[in-house]
Amino acid sequence: MGYELYIEQTRPERDLTNGRWLPGHKAPNKGMRRTDFMSVRNDRKLKRMGAERFRKLRRSESSGVPKRRVIAIDNDGHFSAFSSIGEAGRLLGLSRHNIGRCARENEKKRIKTRPWGKGITKANGGEINTDHKYKGLRFYFDDDDIWTEKIKQQ
């Protein structure tokens, strides 16, 4: 007489891809303080690890996009240089979002890759417009050569 091995099927309590608890199951330590289910040593270790991660996030190297110098030119040809878009916005009392948008619209590499028809009008003779203004000022990035040409024209 043969015996058959029967293994009872169990439903997993956790999602196997991300480790989260599935609906209908709750963590055994839910509602408990960390000191109730964790040793004091592990608790200190966890706090230390969290503090190290927080310090790493606060470093300036880990922030997103590096700053780019911005040049603001008025209608008379006078210009001012700023170390970043944020600084220009604070000192001029303008929106840094719109200053950045204006500088990106006037950027030389953007003009070369711009889709046909955007910014081209009959008024400027079919040329691409690099004179985008915000509150009467034109903004350019310092590493572009366009702003020097605009000053020479005036």
N, C-alpha and C positions, 0 to 999 in steps of 0.2 A: 504494500500500500504506500503510495507516494504522498509526500507532504508538500503543500503549496505555501510558499512564503507570501505573506500578506503584509504590505507596508501601508499603514494608514496615510492617506493624503492629508497634508496640512496646508492651510492657506497661509502664505507669507504675511507677516505683520508689517513689514517694511517694503517700500519700493526698492527693487534691486538696483535701479539705475542711479537714484540720487540719495537713498537712505532715509527718506522721509517716511513718517508713519502713514499707513493707509487709512482711509476712512473706516470708522468702526473700531479702531485699535488706538489705544492711548499709551503714551510712554509711562513706564512704571514709576518714574520719578516726577510725574506731572503734579504740580501744586506743592511740591516739597522745596524747602530751602536747600541750597547747594551743600551746606554743611551736614544735612541729614543723610545724604547718600554718598558723599565724597570725603575722603580723608583730608585733614588739615594740610598735609604736605601737597597733595594734588591741587587743592584749592589755591594755595600760594603760587604754585607753578603756573596754574591757569591765569591767575591775575598778572604774573610777571610776563607771560607770553603776550597777553593782550596789551600791556603797556608798551612792550617792544614794538608790536605792530603799529600801535598808535603813533609812536615816535617816528617810525619809518614813513608813515603817511604824511606827517607834518613837514617833512623835509622839502625844500624848494625844488630839489632835483626830481622828485616824484610828481610834481605838478604837470599839468597837461602840455600845452603848447608854449614854446619859448617866446619871450617878448620880442617884438619887432619895432624898430624906431619908426615914428610917423612924422611926416612933414605936413603942416597946414599952411596953405597959401590963400591970401585974400585977393580981392579984385585988383588992388593996386600993385600986386607983385611982392608984397612983404610976406615973409615966411617965418614960421616958428618950428623948431624941432622939439619933439617929445620922445622920451625913452620908450613909451608904450602907448597903446590905444587907451588903456585905463587912465593913465596920467593925463593924456590929452583931454579925456572926458571930464576928469575932476577939475583941471585948471580952467577949461573953457566953459564948464557948466553945461556940457552937451552929453547926449547919450553915446556911450562907448559902442553900443551895438550899431548905431547908424554911422559912426565914424569908421568902424571896421568895414561895414558894408560899402561905404563910399571908397575907401582905400582899395578894397578888393576889386571893385568895379573899374578903377583906374589902373590896376596892375597890368604890367606889360605882358607877363606870361598868360594872364587870363584873356587878354585881348587876342592873342594868337590862337587860343583854343576855343574861343567863343563860337557858339553855333551861328551859322549864317543868318543874318537878318536881325539879330538882337543888338540894339543900340545903333543901328545904321539908319539914317534918315536922309531925306532930300535936303534938309536944311544944312547939314554939314557936308554936302557934296558926296554922299555915299561913303564917307570915311567913318570909321568906328569912333564913337564919342569917348574921349578920355577926360572930359571936363565935368564929371559928375560932382555936384556940389551938395553940401549939407549946411544949412543956415548961412549961406553966402561964402563958405570956405570950401576949398578943394583939398582933399586929403590924399596923400601918396605915401607909400612905404619908402623908407630911406634907401634900401638896396636897389630900388628901381631907378632908371635914368630918366624917366618921363618927366619928373618934377623939375629937373635942371633945364630941360628943353622948354618947359612952360615958363620958367622965370626968364630965360633968354628972349622968348617971344615978346614979353611985356616990357 
